[in-house]
């Protein structure tokens, strides 16, 4: 299987990549200990905010991906590269239909997963991994490592604004209707209490503010004390 080794800060600084310290970037290696240059460059470009996914919102394109996002991308790429090695598929020749029929199909049937062997993956996990795979192959084509890949898209109505449509990947997995629900107030409160215990009162207060007020993550992070209403002194 493919491997990923996270870069240490001294190596990044030596390469003049101090901005990527703590971003969870690293190096991909094949089963034969061959450097996977395309995957390594893709992760760095994503971490620097140089490569933007198609369909990425204007808001999300204003900031770099978080370290957790990069960590997730690296895991998804290891999964894809390991599948290619095991199935003896050259990712440089992968078509979109082959991805849907085989890579996505095997994850949905429980025939492929590095962790959950024998169990079908959730639709959200499959869609995320497929999104990473398509984005990586589009990046590789843009950089000249392979022929262009045509990711088939279709227009779907937005659930929040039915009068508007958005572009979605053809063949994407659909979640079961029973899973598409909002958490109850009890579930939400238990989750915020657990988060506060695990990550501290600051993180808990930030999440509570975003949840109850409706602020975006960056808006909460940029709040300053002089922007908040002062408590009324009732004497």
Buried (B, 14 or more C-beta within 10 A) or exposed (E): EBBBEEBEEEEBEEEEBEEBBEBBBBBBBBEEEEEBEBBBBBBBBBBBEEBEBEEEEEEBEEEBBEBEBBBBBBBBBBBBBBBBBEEEBEBEEBEBEBBBEBBBBBBBEEEBBEEEEEEBBBBEBBBBBBBBBBBBBBBBBEBEBBEEBEBEBEEEEEEEEEEEEBEBBEBBBEEEEEEEEEEEEEEBEEEBEEBBEEEEEEEBEBBBBBEEEEBEEEEBEEEEEEEEEEEEEEE
